[in-house]
Amino acid sequence: MNGQLIKQRIAWMVAAMICALAGSHAQTTTPIVAKSKQSNQALAAGRKTFESSCASCHGLNGKGGERAPDIATRPEVVRLSDSETLKILREGILQKGMPPFAALGLAKLSEVLNYLRSLQGKSRAPIVTASAEGGKQIFVSKGGCSECHMVHGAGGFLGPDLSDYGASHSAGDIRSAIVSADKRPGVRKGLAKATTKDGQQISGLVRNEDNFSVQLQAVDGTFHLLEKSSLSELTFDFSPVMPSDYESRLSKSELDQLVSYLLSVGDAKR
């Protein structure tokens, strides 16, 4: 009888502990869920106001239209602080045709700002645990990025300058651009190769071309203006100059570091 009683008491104690743990878990998770729900509601409210007050000029995606500029990706807009952006929303830019929206009130303007940041990619969590300094080393060494891309005046000439890239693109956008270069739209992304009638061979990106001449920029940045009448052959390689094997060439950790570096460069420019 005593043994049975002891077993009942042990079972009761275990049940009590489970209930206590469940209650504790509910208390810790409920605020997180509530906070996430509130954040989504605020974002939806900001989107609604943006679409009714801003999209007719700036476009639903914020990338501009006939009456107003791109405010989603232009670095000079993305770099503006929250206070600077709110001031523009309140006061407008009358000389450029943008009216003030102070009548909406601070709460709604803050919601619009929050939604605008989501269009700019800033609401998506950056890779904060990766080493930006390690990413810089990968950029200039193993990744070979600096052979074509420039950051703060140092690097190659063939690819776009990436000094501002992290200011207008999210971590996901940057990673996708690195590992899916071959899937991005565009034509003549590869090198052109010209052979002159005297046998000289020149390769580079086509920077300008008309019926009579072609201008190539070589890997070292040198420009070559060539008369087509002086060429015996001119061929185009339509495959991208940027390698398409970064997902296998770099580990996940190295990709995270590279993305973190480009984000940090963009933050430094703001």
Phi and psi in degrees as a GROMACS rama.xvg file:
@    title "Ramachandran Plot"
@    xaxis  label "Phi"
@    yaxis  label "Psi"
@TYPE xy
-62.8749  -38.3988  ASN-2
-62.8133  -40.6699  GLY-3
-65.9444  -39.9731  GLN-4
-63.1706  -41.1934  LEU-5
-62.9475  -41.8305  ILE-6
-62.3676  -39.94  LYS-7
-64.276  -41.7205  GLN-8
-65.8463  -40.2048  ARG-9
-63.3431  -43.0096  ILE-10
-61.4634  -39.8355  ALA-11
-65.4388  -40.2922  TRP-12
-65.5824  -41.9574  MET-13
-62.5474  -43.3694  VAL-14
-62.0458  -40.3168  ALA-15
-64.5025  -40.98  ALA-16
-64.3383  -41.2611  MET-17
-62.0077  -43.765  ILE-18
-62.5723  -40.652  CYS-19
-65.0344  -42.8482  ALA-20
-65.0039  -40.2713  LEU-21
-63.3374  -40.7542  ALA-22
-65.2532  -40.8566  GLY-23
-62.9522  -42.7045  SER-24
-62.4896  -40.7783  HIS-25
-64.2544  -38.3839  ALA-26
-67.1935  -32.9466  GLN-27
-82.5597  -29.5953  THR-28
-88.3472  -29.2229  THR-29
-59.8879  -46.0839  THR-30
-60.7619  -36.0167  PRO-31
-65.4544  -45.7923  ILE-32
-62.4584  -43.2353  VAL-33
-63.6601  -40.6466  ALA-34
-64.2663  -41.8137  LYS-35
-63.3167  -41.0043  SER-36
-64.4547  -42.4843  LYS-37
-63.0452  -40.4497  GLN-38
-62.5279  -42.9188  SER-39
-65.0779  -38.7527  ASN-40
-65.8471  -40.8914  GLN-41
-64.9377  -39.794  ALA-42
-65.4555  -40.5688  LEU-43
-64.9972  -39.0311  ALA-44
-65.3633  -41.1315  ALA-45
-65.0648  -38.5706  GLY-46
-62.9903  -42.6689  ARG-47
-60.975  -44.6702  LYS-48
-68.4874  -40.5018  THR-49
-60.1567  -45.1391  PHE-50
-67.3682  -31.4716  GLU-51
-85.9954  -27.0891  SER-52
-112.409  -24.0999  SER-53
-118.484  -32.9175  CYS-54
-65.5383  -27.2349  ALA-55
-61.9118  -25.5943  SER-56
-105.993  -43.2398  CYS-57
-93.841  -6.25605  HIS-58
87.7783  152.249  GLY-59
-61.071  -30.8377  LEU-60
-95.7863  3.14555  ASN-61
77.0676  5.66694  GLY-62
-93.497  19.352  LYS-63
92.1681  164.429  GLY-64
-151.42  -158.622  GLY-65
-71.6457  -25.4687  GLU-66
-105.459  -11.1568  ARG-67
-153.147  156.137  ALA-68
-80.67  173.611  PRO-69
-70.8399  121.931  ASP-70
-114.674  6.73307  ILE-71
-97.6014  -32.7452  ALA-72
-126.431  -13.7228  THR-73
-63.566  120.677  ARG-74
-54.5369  -39.4938  PRO-75
-66.2967  -24.1269  GLU-76
-86.7177  -44.2618  VAL-77
-61.732  -33.9409  VAL-78
-72.3091  -15.5458  ARG-79
-61.4677  139.338  LEU-80
-71.4084  168.024  SER-81
-59.7762  -42.6661  ASP-82
-65.9193  -38.837  SER-83
-66.2299  -40.0901  GLU-84
-68.2469  -42.2104  THR-85
-62.4282  -36.5094  LEU-86
-63.0314  -41.6498  LYS-87
-64.7668  -41.2255  ILE-88
-62.9855  -40.7782  LEU-89
-69.8152  -47.5351  ARG-90
-96.6435  -18.3475  GLU-91
72.5437  -178.275  GLY-92
-131.701  84.7974  ILE-93
-60.7456  -37.6581  LEU-94
-66.6711  -18.5731  GLN-95
-107.776  7.65189  LYS-96
90.6631  4.63185  GLY-97
-92.3339  120.317  MET-98
-77.8304  161.74  PRO-99
-77.0959  150.384  PRO-100
-122.669  28.2673  PHE-101
-59.6349  -28.5074  ALA-102
-63.7057  -19.4768  ALA-103
-70.2395  -23.7789  LEU-104
90.3157  155.842  GLY-105
-63.0981  -38.4237  LEU-106
-61.0986  -47.6504  ALA-107
-69.5477  -36.9468  LYS-108
-65.5293  -36.1391  LEU-109
-65.6214  -37.1392  SER-110
-66.451  -39.1646  GLU-111
-63.1819  -44.1687  VAL-112
-59.2488  -43.8629  LEU-113
-60.8863  -42.1601  ASN-114
-69.0592  -38.7492  TYR-115
-60.3318  -41.3317  LEU-116
-61.5767  -34.331  ARG-117
-67.2952  -36.836  SER-118
-66.1942  -31.7185  LEU-119
-82.373  -4.3589  GLN-120
87.2467  2.49756  GLY-121
-80.5305  -15.4172  LYS-122
-80.8036  -16.0133  SER-123
-80.5432  135.741  ARG-124
-65.1247  123.689  ALA-125
-73.0019  166.935  PRO-126
-81.6347  95.6813  ILE-127
-89.6783  -16.2663  VAL-128
-88.1454  -13.9581  THR-129
-83.2277  152.235  ALA-130
-83.5813  115.66  SER-131
-67.0074  -35.0525  ALA-132
-66.5522  -39.7821  GLU-133
-64.4689  -35.925  GLY-134
-64.5381  -34.9084  GLY-135
-63.6944  -40.1179  LYS-136
-64.951  -38.8044  GLN-137
-66.6926  -37.8872  ILE-138
-59.0468  -40.5915  PHE-139
-96.0392  -11.4208  VAL-140
-121.401  -91.899  SER-141
-59.5552  -39.8316  LYS-142
-73.4664  -27.4664  GLY-143
67.7343  18.1607  GLY-144
-65.756  -36.6047  CYS-145
-70.9837  -9.10886  SER-146
-68.1144  -26.8866  GLU-147
-119.263  -28.9515  CYS-148
-107.529  146.058  HIS-149
-109.029  142.871  MET-150
-132.953  120.962  VAL-151
52.5384  43.251  HIS-152
84.8743  -2.65974  GLY-153
-117.032  131.352  ALA-154
133.566  -164.17  GLY-155
-87.1779  -177.191  GLY-156
-118.228  -19.4506  PHE-157
-71.6694  -37.6819  LEU-158
-93.6383  171.49  GLY-159
-63.9607  150.963  PRO-160
-68.7563  125.85  ASP-161
-101.25  13.7568  LEU-162
-59.546  -34.6849  SER-163
-105.479  -1.02211  ASP-164
-59.8004  -43.0888  TYR-165
-69.6125  -15.0371  GLY-166
-77.474  -21.1472  ALA-167
-123.322  9.31454  SER-168
-134.992  143.913  HIS-169
-79.3905  171.036  SER-170
-58.9923  -40.7774  ALA-171
-64.7907  -40.4817  GLY-172
-62.1311  -43.4774  ASP-173
-65.8412  -45.6153  ILE-174
-59.969  -43.3684  ARG-175
-63.1988  -39.7862  SER-176
-64.7306  -31.5836  ALA-177
-75.9602  -47.1114  ILE-178
-90.6468  -11.3207  VAL-179
-126.692  40.3513  SER-180
-59.271  -34.5341  ALA-181
-74.4146  -9.73543  ASP-182
-100.396  -3.48107  LYS-183
-78.7602  142.095  ARG-184
-69.3355  155.686  PRO-185
149.349  161.162  GLY-186
-124.599  153.819  VAL-187
51.3108  47.3598  ARG-188
-80.511  -12.8918  LYS-189
-93.3512  -173.897  GLY-190
-84.4758  147.314  LEU-191
-100.51  147.25  ALA-192
-123.169  124.144  LYS-193
-116.021  138.107  ALA-194
-122.113  121.483  THR-195
-79.5426  164.984  THR-196
-66.1944  -19.0479  LYS-197
-95.2349  9.73597  ASP-198
95.7895  -1.32548  GLY-199
-73.8094  135.983  GLN-200
-112.551  131.441  GLN-201
-133.802  133.141  ILE-202
-128.257  150.789  SER-203
171.397  179.407  GLY-204
-81.1039  142.602  LEU-205
-76.2492  118.123  VAL-206
-99.6664  -32.5298  ARG-207
-149.777  148.436  ASN-208
-157.258  139.053  GLU-209
-138.053  -167.442  ASP-210
-66.7409  -20.1925  ASN-211
-113.786  -20.5985  PHE-212
-146.949  165.549  SER-213
-142.053  138.823  VAL-214
-111.999  122.658  GLN-215
-111.848  143.287  LEU-216
-111.44  118.524  GLN-217
-75.7763  169.729  ALA-218
-58.7247  -31.9935  VAL-219
-82.9223  4.19884  ASP-220
93.345  -8.00377  GLY-221
-69.6395  136.057  THR-222
-95.2173  138.47  PHE-223
-126.324  115.363  HIS-224
-96.5815  114.963  LEU-225
-118.204  131.111  LEU-226
-77.2162  129.005  GLU-227
-62.83  -27.4141  LYS-228
-67.915  -17.4555  SER-229
-93.7654  0.940226  SER-230
-102.849  141.93  LEU-231
-94.2121  -20.5537  SER-232
-157.133  141.461  GLU-233
-141.302  113.358  LEU-234
-122.673  154.398  THR-235
-121.937  133.139  PHE-236
-102.373  111.922  ASP-237
-83.8836  -3.42607  PHE-238
-75.0092  146.418  SER-239
-61.9828  144.74  PRO-240
-68.2149  -36.0144  VAL-241
-71.9669  130.349  MET-242
-58.7769  149.153  PRO-243
-108.098  12.1679  SER-244
-112.342  22.8528  ASP-245
-64.4126  -28.0205  TYR-246
-66.5149  -27.8729  GLU-247
-99.4202  -27.944  SER-248
-71.4803  -36.6499  ARG-249
-111.678  145.187  LEU-250
-75.0189  167.762  SER-251
-58.957  -41.6372  LYS-252
-62.3653  -40.7133  SER-253
-69.037  -37.2544  GLU-254
-64.079  -41.8837  LEU-255
-59.9239  -41.7137  ASP-256
-66.4721  -39.9648  GLN-257
-65.2583  -43.3128  LEU-258
-63.0426  -43.4708  VAL-259
-60.4342  -39.2245  SER-260
-62.9797  -46.4414  TYR-261
-66.1714  -35.1076  LEU-262
-65.6483  -41.7124  LEU-263
-66.3657  -35.1879  SER-264
-63.5787  -43.209  VAL-265
-64.4797  -40.245  GLY-266
-62.5517  -37.056  ASP-267
-65.4903  -23.9298  ALA-268
-86.2341  -12.5294  LYS-269
